[in-house]
Amino acid sequence: MKISYLWLRDLAKLPAGPLETAKALTSMGHAVDTVSKLWEDHIFDLDITSNRPDCLSAIGLARELAAYYGTNLHTRPASPVEEGQRIENLTTVVVDAPDLCPRYCARVLTSVKIGESPAWLKSRVDAHGFRSINNVVDVTNFVMLEMGHPVHAFDLDRLGGHMIRVRKAKAGERLRTLDAVDRLLDPEVLVIADQKEPVALAGIMGGELSEISAGTTRILLESALFDPMNVRRSSKRLGLRTEASARFEKGCDPEAPPRAADRVCHLLQEMGCVVARGYLDVKSATRPPAVIDLKVADVHALLGVEIGAEECARFLDLLGFTVKLNGAESLQARVPTHRVDVSSPVDLIEEIARFHGYDRIPAALPPLDSEPEPLPAHLALEEDIRDFLVGAGLTEVITYSFVQPPADPAGMVPLRNAISERTHLRSSLAAGMREAALHNINNGHEDFRFFELGHVFPAGQRESAALGILVSGGATAEPTWRAPADRPDFFEVKGIIEELFERVAAKWVAFRRRDGTAAAEISAGGAAVGWIEPLTIDGRHPAYLAEINLDALALRIGRRVDYAPVVRYPASWRDVSFLVDESTEYASVVKAVADAGGRELGSITLIDLYRGDKLPGGKKSMTLRLRYQSATRTLTSAEVDELHARCVEAVATLGSVRR
């Protein structure tokens, strides 16, 4: 919302300049986003919270500033001189939907001369983002900015039967609104109609049929209350949001309609219009202003500072509340009608806190009566994975759960009400991670190591948590003339996953290559939990992508050992070489040796791998270094020899030949 500093200064007799005033508004909870200089004035662009519709006006903000600085609020007169015919002889108002329009005030002006607005009015509406149209329309916009209550002017002679009927639209009815759009209505939309047809959308926008024109000589002014929820729903249904609807949908002062109508009449009377005698005020039963009891002890309990009853009463009185002190312990406050957001003692305490000053309330953490609850197992696993991967140099990305499907979206769940080209739920993290990689490449970042923790939604299956890892070439170091950028390596991604699985204590991890490809299946505890595969991001940048099902992995995690004592007894090492088939996986060799060596086999290390023309076709040579060590005693040479023989024999069962 935009508002003029000079306007606020005139209304509240401000002692401060524009920048200090902007800071004061922000400190009271009305954030001033920008301050723009306009000739001799400054325009504030504020972010008014949805619970403060009273501040969507110059008077509302000036009231806040007057309370802040302790000055008086000076409003302009709204007392037109009535003359001519009585309004009952000129028009009629019927409200058929009192639940959606609890109050409808109408005034009639005659001898109207449509023309250009005076300079002061044009400059004021222009400064606040409104296009000057004519004197009547500009006055209604000015009063809406000043008082926060929308007022609409109809050409009385263009209303069928010279009457107004507030009713729900009939199915199939149409209305051409002031923005020149022909709108189809339904019975959920409240309309302002004449004797025959709709002439305006209640609380949203008028219609072309009854708009003010150069030939208008008589005006019917509408100043009403409309149900906020109905205005909001109708505005959304019709795709039409206006300055008026933005105010009505948040709630308006129930006593504002006659005052706003009188203010418009007063200004138009100064421009030569005649105000008919009397006004029509059709209203249903109204609730009396709320009266709230407040205990001073509750103020201290909630804010943590001692503020006396008299000080609390002073703050509330400045804001327009009618306050009655009940000794030093409590008070009673009558809520002004413009504060539609105040309904409980907590609301009063918030007002006291604002004017006491949030910066004067000490920051103190409440005492913890108990230890915080530990994270659920699945969240603890995700945090552990996140910590490890960030420590390993990977960057976390977060991508959309909605994706644009491939040509064949089989296996994907479609959205029922998609609002973009992202019409399906993702069945894998791959698409989003590729999109993130492509975005980085297009912005000059060609080397990356990404991971994502998210949920996937395969068709016909339960939603599950997943981990994605994407590594491009040259991500580990900047390329130089001596060391050009590396291509992505399967074993780099495999190594990251192996260390991760060791970190979370996953059982019996294995990687099995898919036949004839550079891809591999990942298993833990004998069950598949994920895969690794090569891919090209944009036809030029190779990478490796891995995805792991965390729900499946969580079922195959053992007890994690956070500490193990250092073994005091010496170790013995043996090296052994095997000639194995090219298809024999290192993981299967390690498993065979580990099963045979038992607890006394401390570690297995591959120290050499040889392929060459000196070996038979289809063979490779692997050299292992085995460490034997007991945690309870020193192993003898005979015991080490026996263990080593068992390990060698176990590898032989895989079809290997010892070299």
C-alpha positions as CSV (number, residue, x, y, z in Angstrom):
1,M,0.0,0.0,0.0
2,K,1.2,3.5,-0.9
3,I,0.7,6.5,1.4
4,S,1.9,10.1,1.3
5,Y,4.1,11.4,4.1
6,L,2.7,14.9,3.8
7,W,-0.8,13.5,4.2
8,L,0.1,11.7,7.3
9,R,1.9,14.7,8.7
10,D,-1.2,16.9,8.2
11,L,-3.5,14.3,9.9
12,A,-1.3,13.5,12.8
13,K,0.8,16.7,13.2
14,L,3.9,14.7,13.0
15,P,7.1,16.1,14.7
16,A,9.4,13.8,12.6
17,G,10.7,13.8,9.1
18,P,9.9,11.1,6.5
19,L,12.7,8.7,7.3
20,E,12.1,8.8,11.0
21,T,8.4,8.4,10.4
22,A,9.0,5.3,8.2
23,K,11.1,3.8,11.1
24,A,8.3,4.5,13.5
25,L,5.7,2.8,11.3
26,T,8.0,-0.2,10.9
27,S,8.6,-0.5,14.7
28,M,4.8,-0.6,15.2
29,G,4.5,-3.6,12.9
30,H,3.7,-1.7,9.6
31,A,6.8,-2.4,7.6
32,V,7.8,0.3,5.2
33,D,9.5,-1.4,2.3
34,T,10.5,1.7,0.3
35,V,10.5,5.5,0.7
36,S,10.3,7.3,-2.7
37,K,10.7,11.1,-3.1
38,L,7.9,12.7,-5.2
39,W,8.3,16.5,-5.7
40,E,8.1,17.9,-2.2
41,D,6.6,14.8,-0.8
42,H,7.7,11.2,0.1
43,I,5.6,8.2,-0.7
44,F,5.8,5.2,1.7
45,D,5.2,1.7,0.3
46,L,4.0,-0.3,3.2
47,D,3.4,-4.0,3.8
48,I,0.2,-4.0,5.9
49,T,-0.6,-7.3,7.6
50,S,-3.9,-8.9,6.8
51,N,-5.3,-8.5,10.3
52,R,-5.0,-4.7,10.2
53,P,-7.6,-3.5,7.6
54,D,-7.9,-0.3,9.6
55,C,-4.4,0.7,8.5
56,L,-5.3,0.5,4.8
57,S,-6.0,4.2,5.0
58,A,-4.4,7.5,5.7
59,I,-6.5,8.1,8.8
60,G,-5.7,4.6,10.1
61,L,-1.9,5.0,9.8
62,A,-2.1,8.6,11.1
63,R,-4.0,7.3,14.2
64,E,-1.1,4.9,14.9
65,L,1.5,7.7,14.5
66,A,-0.5,10.1,16.6
67,A,-0.5,7.5,19.4
68,Y,3.2,6.8,18.9
69,Y,4.2,10.5,19.1
70,G,1.5,11.6,21.6
71,T,-0.1,14.1,19.2
72,N,-3.7,14.6,18.2
73,L,-5.5,13.2,15.2
74,H,-7.0,15.9,12.9
75,T,-9.6,14.5,10.6
76,R,-11.4,16.5,7.9
77,P,-15.1,17.5,8.1
78,A,-17.8,15.1,6.8
79,S,-21.0,17.1,7.3
80,P,-22.7,18.0,4.0
81,V,-25.5,20.5,4.0
82,E,-28.7,18.8,2.8
83,E,-31.1,20.5,0.5
84,G,-33.7,19.8,-2.2
85,Q,-35.8,16.7,-2.3
86,R,-35.9,13.9,0.2
87,I,-34.0,10.8,-0.8
88,E,-37.1,8.6,-0.3
89,N,-38.7,10.4,-3.3
90,L,-35.7,9.7,-5.5
91,T,-34.6,6.1,-4.9
92,T,-35.3,2.8,-3.0
93,V,-32.9,0.3,-1.5
94,V,-33.8,-3.4,-0.9
95,V,-31.4,-5.9,0.6
96,D,-32.5,-9.5,-0.2
97,A,-29.3,-11.1,1.3
98,P,-28.8,-9.4,4.8
99,D,-26.3,-12.2,5.7
100,L,-24.0,-11.1,2.9
101,C,-24.7,-7.4,3.2
102,P,-25.4,-6.4,6.8
103,R,-25.4,-2.7,6.0
104,Y,-26.2,-0.6,3.0
105,C,-26.1,3.2,3.1
106,A,-27.2,5.3,0.1
107,R,-27.0,9.0,-0.6
108,V,-28.3,10.9,-3.6
109,L,-26.6,14.0,-5.2
110,T,-28.2,16.2,-7.9
111,S,-27.0,19.1,-10.1
112,V,-23.9,17.0,-10.7
113,K,-21.4,18.4,-13.3
114,I,-18.9,15.9,-14.4
115,G,-15.5,17.4,-15.1
116,E,-11.8,17.4,-14.4
117,S,-10.8,17.2,-10.8
118,P,-9.1,20.1,-9.0
119,A,-5.3,20.1,-9.0
120,W,-5.0,19.0,-5.3
121,L,-7.3,16.0,-5.9
122,K,-5.6,14.9,-9.1
123,S,-2.1,15.1,-7.5
124,R,-3.3,13.2,-4.5
125,V,-4.8,10.2,-6.3
126,D,-2.0,10.2,-8.9
127,A,0.6,10.0,-6.1
128,H,-1.1,6.8,-4.8
129,G,-1.2,5.0,-8.1
130,F,-4.7,5.9,-9.2
131,R,-5.4,7.3,-12.7
132,S,-7.4,10.5,-12.5
133,I,-10.7,9.9,-14.4
134,N,-13.2,12.7,-13.3
135,N,-14.2,14.6,-10.2
136,V,-16.7,12.1,-9.0
137,V,-14.6,8.9,-9.4
138,D,-11.5,10.7,-8.1
139,V,-13.4,11.8,-4.9
140,T,-14.6,8.2,-4.2
141,N,-11.0,6.9,-4.7
142,F,-9.7,9.7,-2.4
143,V,-12.1,8.9,0.4
144,M,-11.2,5.2,0.1
145,L,-7.5,6.1,0.5
146,E,-8.3,8.5,3.3
147,M,-10.8,6.5,5.4
148,G,-10.2,3.0,4.1
149,H,-13.8,2.4,3.2
150,P,-14.8,1.9,-0.5
151,V,-17.6,4.1,-1.9
152,H,-19.2,3.5,-5.3
153,A,-21.1,6.0,-7.4
154,F,-23.9,5.0,-9.7
155,D,-25.6,7.1,-12.4
156,L,-29.1,7.3,-10.8
157,D,-30.8,7.9,-14.2
158,R,-29.3,4.7,-15.7
159,L,-30.6,2.5,-12.9
160,G,-33.8,0.7,-13.9
161,G,-36.6,1.8,-11.6
162,H,-34.2,4.3,-10.0
163,M,-33.7,1.6,-7.3
164,I,-31.0,-0.7,-5.8
165,R,-31.5,-4.3,-5.0
166,V,-28.8,-6.3,-3.2
167,R,-29.2,-10.0,-4.1
168,K,-27.4,-13.1,-5.2
169,A,-26.9,-13.5,-8.9
170,K,-29.1,-15.7,-10.9
171,A,-27.6,-18.7,-12.8
172,G,-26.5,-17.6,-16.3
173,E,-26.7,-13.8,-15.6
174,R,-24.0,-11.7,-17.1
175,L,-22.4,-8.4,-16.2
176,R,-20.0,-6.3,-18.2
177,T,-17.7,-4.7,-15.6
178,L,-15.9,-1.4,-15.8
179,D,-12.8,-3.2,-17.1
180,A,-14.8,-4.0,-20.3
181,V,-14.9,-7.8,-19.5
182,D,-18.2,-9.6,-19.9
183,R,-18.5,-11.9,-16.9
184,L,-20.7,-15.0,-16.4
185,L,-22.1,-15.0,-12.8
186,D,-23.4,-17.8,-10.6
187,P,-25.7,-17.8,-7.5
188,E,-22.7,-17.7,-5.1
189,V,-21.8,-14.1,-6.3
190,L,-23.5,-11.2,-4.6
191,V,-24.5,-8.4,-7.0
192,I,-26.0,-4.9,-6.8
193,A,-28.9,-4.9,-9.2
194,D,-31.5,-2.4,-10.4
195,Q,-35.1,-3.3,-11.1
196,K,-34.1,-5.6,-14.0
197,E,-30.5,-6.7,-14.0
198,P,-27.1,-6.6,-12.2
199,V,-25.3,-3.3,-12.3
200,A,-22.2,-4.1,-10.1
201,L,-20.3,-6.9,-8.3
202,A,-20.9,-6.3,-4.6
203,G,-17.6,-5.1,-3.0
204,I,-15.6,-5.7,-6.1
205,M,-16.3,-3.6,-9.2
206,G,-19.1,-1.6,-10.8
207,G,-20.6,-2.3,-14.2
208,E,-20.6,-0.3,-17.5
209,L,-24.4,-0.1,-17.5
210,S,-24.5,2.4,-14.6
211,E,-21.1,4.0,-14.7
212,I,-20.5,7.7,-14.3
213,S,-20.3,9.5,-17.7
214,A,-20.0,13.0,-19.0
215,G,-23.9,13.2,-19.2
216,T,-24.4,12.2,-15.5
217,T,-26.5,14.7,-13.5
218,R,-27.7,12.6,-10.6
219,I,-25.7,10.2,-8.5
220,L,-26.5,7.4,-6.1
221,L,-23.7,6.8,-3.7
222,E,-23.3,3.4,-2.3
223,S,-21.4,2.9,1.1
224,A,-22.0,-0.6,2.4
225,L,-20.7,-3.6,4.3
226,F,-20.2,-6.9,2.6
227,D,-19.4,-10.3,4.0
228,P,-15.6,-10.7,3.8
229,M,-15.6,-14.4,2.9
230,N,-18.1,-13.9,0.1
231,V,-16.1,-11.1,-1.4
232,R,-13.0,-13.1,-1.2
233,R,-14.6,-16.2,-2.8
234,S,-16.3,-14.2,-5.5
235,S,-13.2,-12.2,-6.3
236,K,-11.2,-15.5,-6.7
237,R,-14.0,-17.2,-8.7
238,L,-14.2,-14.3,-11.2
239,G,-10.4,-13.7,-11.3
240,L,-10.9,-10.1,-10.4
241,R,-9.2,-8.4,-7.4
242,T,-9.5,-4.7,-6.8
243,E,-8.6,-2.1,-4.2
244,A,-12.2,-2.3,-3.0
245,S,-12.2,-6.1,-2.7
246,A,-8.8,-6.1,-1.0
247,R,-10.4,-4.0,1.8
248,F,-13.8,-5.7,2.0
249,E,-12.3,-9.2,2.2
250,K,-10.3,-8.2,5.3
251,G,-13.2,-6.7,7.1
252,C,-14.4,-3.1,7.5
253,D,-15.5,-0.9,10.3
254,P,-19.3,-1.5,10.7
255,E,-19.8,2.2,11.6
256,A,-17.8,3.5,8.6
257,P,-20.5,3.4,5.8
258,P,-22.5,6.6,6.7
259,R,-19.3,8.5,7.6
260,A,-17.6,7.6,4.3
261,A,-20.8,8.6,2.3
262,D,-21.0,11.9,4.1
263,R,-17.3,12.6,3.4
264,V,-17.8,12.0,-0.3
265,C,-20.9,14.2,-0.3
266,H,-19.1,17.0,1.6
267,L,-16.3,17.1,-1.1
268,L,-18.7,16.9,-4.0
269,Q,-20.8,19.6,-2.5
270,E,-17.7,21.9,-2.5
271,M,-17.6,21.2,-6.3
272,G,-21.2,22.4,-6.8
273,C,-23.3,19.2,-6.3
274,V,-26.5,19.3,-4.3
275,V,-27.0,16.7,-1.5
276,A,-30.6,15.4,-1.2
277,R,-32.2,15.4,2.2
278,G,-31.7,12.3,4.3
279,Y,-30.0,9.0,3.6
280,L,-31.0,5.4,3.4
281,D,-29.4,3.0,5.9
282,V,-30.6,-0.6,5.6
283,K,-29.0,-2.8,8.2
284,S,-29.5,-6.0,10.0
285,A,-29.0,-6.5,13.8
286,T,-25.5,-5.3,14.8
287,R,-23.3,-6.5,17.6
288,P,-22.3,-4.0,20.3
289,P,-18.6,-3.2,20.6
290,A,-16.6,-5.8,22.4
291,V,-15.6,-5.2,26.0
292,I,-12.5,-7.1,27.2
293,D,-11.2,-7.5,30.7
294,L,-7.4,-7.6,31.1
295,K,-5.3,-8.6,34.1
296,V,-2.0,-6.8,34.5
297,A,-0.5,-10.1,35.7
298,D,-1.3,-11.6,32.3
299,V,0.6,-8.8,30.6
300,H,3.7,-9.6,32.7
301,A,3.3,-13.4,32.2
302,L,3.2,-13.0,28.4
303,L,5.7,-10.2,27.8
304,G,8.1,-10.9,30.7
305,V,8.2,-7.2,31.7
306,E,6.4,-5.2,34.4
307,I,4.0,-2.7,32.8
308,G,1.6,-1.1,35.3
309,A,-2.1,-0.8,34.8
310,E,-2.0,3.0,34.3
311,E,0.7,2.6,31.6
312,C,-1.4,-0.1,29.9
313,A,-4.4,2.1,30.0
314,R,-2.5,5.0,28.6
315,F,-1.3,3.0,25.6
316,L,-4.8,1.7,24.8
317,D,-6.4,5.1,25.3
318,L,-4.1,6.6,22.7
319,L,-5.2,4.0,20.2
320,G,-8.9,4.8,20.6
321,F,-9.9,2.2,23.2
322,T,-12.3,3.3,25.9
323,V,-10.5,2.2,29.1
324,K,-11.8,1.8,32.7
325,L,-9.2,1.0,35.4
326,N,-10.2,-1.5,38.1
327,G,-7.5,-0.7,40.7
328,A,-3.9,-1.6,40.0
329,E,-4.5,-5.2,39.0
330,S,-6.9,-5.1,36.0
331,L,-8.7,-2.9,33.5
332,Q,-11.6,-3.1,31.1
333,A,-11.3,-1.9,27.5
334,R,-14.1,-1.2,25.0
335,V,-12.9,-1.9,21.5
336,P,-13.4,0.8,18.9
337,T,-15.4,-0.4,15.9
338,H,-12.5,0.1,13.5
339,R,-10.4,-2.5,15.3
340,V,-12.1,-5.6,13.9
341,D,-8.9,-7.6,14.7
342,V,-9.2,-7.2,18.5
343,S,-11.3,-9.8,20.3
344,S,-9.4,-11.2,23.3
345,P,-7.0,-10.2,26.1
346,V,-4.1,-11.4,24.1
347,D,-4.9,-8.9,21.4
348,L,-4.8,-6.1,24.0
349,I,-1.4,-7.3,25.2
350,E,-0.1,-7.2,21.7
351,E,-1.2,-3.6,21.4
352,I,0.5,-2.8,24.7
353,A,3.7,-4.5,23.6
354,R,3.8,-2.6,20.3
355,F,3.7,0.8,22.0
356,H,5.9,-0.2,24.9
357,G,8.4,-1.2,22.3
358,Y,9.5,-4.7,21.2
359,D,13.1,-3.6,21.5
360,R,12.5,-2.9,25.3
361,I,11.4,-6.5,25.9
362,P,14.4,-8.5,27.0
363,A,15.2,-11.6,25.0
364,A,15.1,-14.6,27.3
365,L,14.7,-18.3,26.5
366,P,12.1,-20.1,28.6
367,P,13.4,-22.8,30.9
368,L,13.3,-26.3,29.6
369,D,11.5,-28.6,32.0
370,S,12.6,-31.8,30.1
371,E,15.1,-33.0,27.6
372,P,14.0,-32.5,24.0
373,E,12.6,-35.6,22.3
374,P,15.1,-37.4,20.1
375,L,14.5,-37.3,16.4
376,P,12.4,-40.2,14.8
377,A,14.7,-42.8,13.3
378,H,14.0,-41.8,9.7
379,L,14.8,-38.2,10.4
380,A,17.9,-39.1,12.4
381,L,19.1,-41.1,9.4
382,E,18.5,-38.2,7.0
383,E,20.4,-35.8,9.3
384,D,23.3,-38.3,9.5
385,I,23.4,-38.7,5.7
386,R,23.2,-34.9,5.2
387,D,26.1,-34.2,7.7
388,F,28.3,-36.8,6.0
389,L,27.7,-35.7,2.4
390,V,28.2,-32.0,3.2
391,G,31.4,-33.0,5.0
392,A,32.4,-35.0,1.9
393,G,32.2,-31.8,-0.2
394,L,28.7,-32.3,-1.8
395,T,26.1,-29.5,-2.0
396,E,22.5,-30.2,-1.2
397,V,19.9,-29.2,-3.7
398,I,16.1,-29.1,-3.3
399,T,14.0,-29.7,-6.5
400,Y,10.3,-29.7,-7.3
401,S,8.2,-32.7,-6.4
402,F,6.1,-31.9,-9.6
403,V,7.8,-32.7,-12.9
404,Q,7.2,-32.4,-16.6
405,P,6.7,-36.0,-17.7
406,P,8.6,-37.8,-20.5
407,A,6.8,-38.8,-23.7
408,D,5.7,-42.0,-22.0
409,P,4.6,-41.1,-18.4
410,A,4.0,-44.8,-17.4
411,G,4.8,-45.4,-13.8
412,M,4.1,-41.7,-12.8
413,V,1.2,-40.3,-10.9
414,P,-0.6,-37.4,-12.7
415,L,-1.9,-34.4,-10.8
416,R,-5.6,-33.8,-10.8
417,N,-5.4,-30.0,-11.1
418,A,-2.0,-29.2,-12.6
419,I,-1.4,-25.4,-13.0
420,S,1.8,-25.6,-15.2
421,E,3.6,-28.0,-17.5
422,R,4.7,-29.9,-14.3
423,T,1.8,-32.3,-14.5
424,H,3.1,-35.4,-12.6
425,L,4.6,-36.3,-9.3
426,R,8.2,-37.4,-9.6
427,S,8.8,-41.2,-9.5
428,S,12.6,-40.6,-9.1
429,L,14.9,-37.7,-8.1
430,A,16.8,-38.0,-11.4
431,A,14.7,-35.5,-13.4
432,G,15.0,-32.7,-10.8
433,M,18.7,-33.2,-10.2
434,R,19.4,-33.1,-14.0
435,E,17.4,-29.9,-14.1
436,A,19.5,-28.4,-11.3
437,A,22.7,-29.6,-13.1
438,L,21.6,-28.0,-16.4
439,H,20.8,-24.7,-14.6
440,N,24.4,-24.7,-13.2
441,I,25.9,-25.5,-16.5
442,N,24.0,-22.7,-18.2
443,N,25.3,-20.3,-15.6
444,G,28.9,-21.3,-16.1
445,H,29.3,-23.9,-13.3
446,E,30.2,-27.1,-15.1
447,D,31.7,-29.0,-12.2
448,F,29.4,-30.0,-9.4
449,R,28.8,-32.7,-6.7
450,F,25.1,-32.6,-5.7
451,F,22.9,-34.6,-3.4
452,E,19.2,-34.4,-2.6
453,L,17.1,-35.9,0.1
454,G,13.4,-36.0,-0.9
455,H,10.4,-38.2,-1.5
456,V,9.4,-40.0,-4.6
457,F,5.9,-41.2,-5.7
458,P,6.0,-44.2,-8.1
459,A,2.6,-45.2,-9.5
460,G,1.1,-48.1,-7.7
461,Q,3.6,-47.9,-4.8
462,R,3.8,-46.1,-1.5
463,E,5.6,-42.8,-1.3
464,S,9.1,-43.3,-0.1
465,A,12.2,-41.3,1.0
466,A,15.1,-41.3,-1.4
467,L,18.7,-40.0,-1.7
468,G,20.1,-38.8,-5.0
469,I,23.8,-38.2,-5.7
470,L,25.0,-36.5,-8.9
471,V,28.7,-36.0,-9.7
472,S,30.2,-34.4,-12.8
473,G,33.7,-34.6,-14.2
474,G,36.4,-32.4,-12.7
475,A,34.4,-31.7,-9.6
476,T,37.2,-32.5,-7.2
477,A,39.8,-29.9,-8.4
478,E,40.2,-27.0,-10.7
479,P,41.7,-28.1,-14.1
480,T,45.2,-26.9,-15.1
481,W,47.4,-27.3,-18.1
482,R,49.1,-30.2,-16.4
483,A,45.9,-31.7,-15.0
484,P,42.9,-31.3,-17.3
485,A,39.4,-31.8,-16.0
486,D,38.6,-35.4,-15.2
487,R,35.7,-37.3,-16.6
488,P,33.3,-38.5,-14.0
489,D,34.3,-41.8,-12.4
490,F,32.1,-44.7,-11.4
491,F,34.4,-45.4,-8.5
492,E,34.2,-41.9,-7.1
493,V,30.5,-42.2,-6.7
494,K,30.9,-45.8,-5.5
495,G,33.4,-44.7,-2.9
496,I,31.1,-41.9,-1.6
497,I,28.3,-44.5,-1.1
498,E,30.6,-47.0,0.5
499,E,31.8,-44.5,3.1
500,L,28.2,-43.3,3.6
501,F,27.0,-46.9,4.2
502,E,29.8,-47.5,6.6
503,R,28.9,-44.3,8.5
504,V,25.3,-45.4,8.9
505,A,26.3,-49.0,9.6
506,A,24.5,-50.6,6.6
507,K,25.0,-54.4,6.4
508,W,26.7,-56.4,3.7
509,V,26.9,-53.7,1.0
510,A,27.5,-54.8,-2.5
511,F,27.7,-53.3,-6.0
512,R,26.7,-55.5,-9.0
513,R,27.4,-54.3,-12.5
514,R,24.6,-54.6,-15.0
515,D,25.6,-56.8,-17.8
516,G,27.4,-54.9,-20.6
517,T,26.8,-51.5,-19.1
518,A,28.6,-49.0,-16.9
519,A,25.6,-49.0,-14.4
520,A,25.4,-51.0,-11.2
521,E,22.8,-52.2,-8.7
522,I,23.4,-51.3,-5.0
523,S,22.4,-53.8,-2.4
524,A,22.6,-53.9,1.4
525,G,21.7,-56.9,3.6
526,G,21.1,-59.0,0.5
527,A,18.4,-56.7,-0.9
528,A,18.5,-54.0,-3.7
529,V,18.4,-50.5,-2.3
530,G,19.5,-48.4,-5.2
531,W,21.5,-47.9,-8.4
532,I,24.3,-46.0,-10.1
533,E,24.4,-45.1,-13.8
534,P,26.2,-42.8,-16.2
535,L,24.4,-40.0,-18.0
536,T,25.0,-36.9,-20.1
537,I,23.4,-33.7,-18.8
538,D,23.1,-31.8,-22.1
539,G,24.8,-33.9,-24.7
540,R,28.3,-32.6,-23.7
541,H,28.7,-32.9,-20.0
542,P,29.0,-36.5,-18.6
543,A,28.1,-37.3,-15.0
544,Y,27.2,-40.2,-12.8
545,L,23.9,-40.4,-10.9
546,A,23.0,-42.6,-8.0
547,E,19.7,-43.0,-6.2
548,I,19.1,-44.9,-3.0
549,N,15.8,-45.9,-1.4
550,L,16.2,-44.7,2.2
551,D,13.1,-46.7,3.4
552,A,14.7,-49.9,2.2
553,L,18.1,-48.9,3.5
554,A,16.7,-48.2,7.0
555,L,15.6,-51.8,7.3
556,R,19.2,-53.0,6.7
557,I,21.1,-50.9,9.2
558,G,22.8,-52.6,12.1
559,R,23.9,-51.3,15.5
560,R,26.3,-48.5,15.0
561,V,29.6,-48.6,17.0
562,D,30.6,-45.1,18.0
563,Y,33.7,-46.2,20.0
564,A,36.0,-49.3,20.0
565,P,39.1,-49.5,22.2
566,V,42.5,-49.5,20.5
567,V,43.9,-53.1,20.1
568,R,46.9,-53.5,22.3
569,Y,48.3,-56.6,20.7
570,P,50.6,-56.7,17.6
571,A,49.3,-57.5,14.1
572,S,50.7,-59.7,11.3
573,W,50.5,-59.0,7.6
574,R,50.4,-61.4,4.7
575,D,50.3,-60.5,0.9
576,V,48.7,-62.8,-1.5
577,S,48.0,-62.6,-5.3
578,F,45.2,-64.3,-7.2
579,L,44.5,-64.8,-10.8
580,V,40.7,-64.4,-11.3
581,D,38.2,-64.1,-14.1
582,E,37.7,-60.6,-15.4
583,S,34.0,-60.9,-14.3
584,T,34.9,-61.6,-10.7
585,E,34.0,-58.6,-8.5
586,Y,36.3,-57.4,-5.8
587,A,33.3,-57.3,-3.4
588,S,32.8,-61.0,-3.7
589,V,36.5,-61.7,-3.0
590,V,36.4,-59.5,0.1
591,K,33.2,-61.2,1.3
592,A,34.8,-64.7,0.9
593,V,38.0,-63.6,2.7
594,A,36.1,-61.9,5.5
595,D,33.8,-64.9,6.1
596,A,36.9,-67.2,6.3
597,G,39.0,-64.9,8.5
598,G,36.5,-64.2,11.2
599,R,37.2,-61.8,14.0
600,E,41.0,-62.2,13.8
601,L,41.0,-60.7,10.2
602,G,41.6,-57.0,11.0
603,S,41.5,-55.6,7.4
604,I,41.7,-56.4,3.7
605,T,43.4,-54.0,1.3
606,L,43.7,-54.2,-2.5
607,I,47.3,-53.1,-3.1
608,D,47.6,-54.1,-6.8
609,L,45.4,-54.8,-9.8
610,Y,47.1,-56.0,-13.0
611,R,45.7,-56.6,-16.5
612,G,48.0,-57.3,-19.4
613,D,49.2,-59.4,-22.3
614,K,51.2,-61.5,-19.9
615,L,48.0,-63.0,-18.4
616,P,45.7,-65.4,-20.0
617,G,42.7,-63.9,-21.9
618,G,39.8,-62.8,-19.7
619,K,41.9,-62.8,-16.5
620,K,43.1,-60.2,-14.1
621,S,45.6,-60.4,-11.1
622,M,44.6,-59.0,-7.7
623,T,47.0,-58.6,-4.8
624,L,45.5,-58.4,-1.3
625,R,47.2,-57.4,1.9
626,L,45.6,-59.1,4.9
627,R,46.1,-58.0,8.5
628,Y,45.6,-60.5,11.2
629,Q,45.2,-59.3,14.8
630,S,43.4,-60.5,18.0
631,A,41.9,-58.1,20.5
632,T,42.6,-60.5,23.4
633,R,46.1,-61.9,22.8
634,T,49.1,-62.1,20.5
635,L,48.6,-64.5,17.6
636,T,51.3,-67.1,17.1
637,S,52.9,-67.6,13.7
638,A,51.2,-71.0,13.4
639,E,47.8,-69.4,14.1
640,V,48.4,-66.7,11.5
641,D,49.5,-69.3,8.9
642,E,46.3,-71.3,9.6
643,L,44.1,-68.2,9.3
644,H,45.8,-67.2,6.1
645,A,45.4,-70.7,4.6
646,R,41.7,-70.6,5.3
647,C,41.4,-67.2,3.5
648,V,43.3,-68.3,0.5
649,E,41.2,-71.5,0.2
650,A,38.0,-69.4,0.4
651,V,39.1,-67.3,-2.5
652,A,39.9,-70.4,-4.5
653,T,36.3,-71.4,-4.3
654,L,35.5,-68.5,-6.5
655,G,37.6,-70.1,-9.3
656,S,40.8,-68.2,-8.6
657,V,44.3,-69.4,-8.9
658,R,47.0,-68.3,-6.4
659,R,50.0,-66.8,-8.0
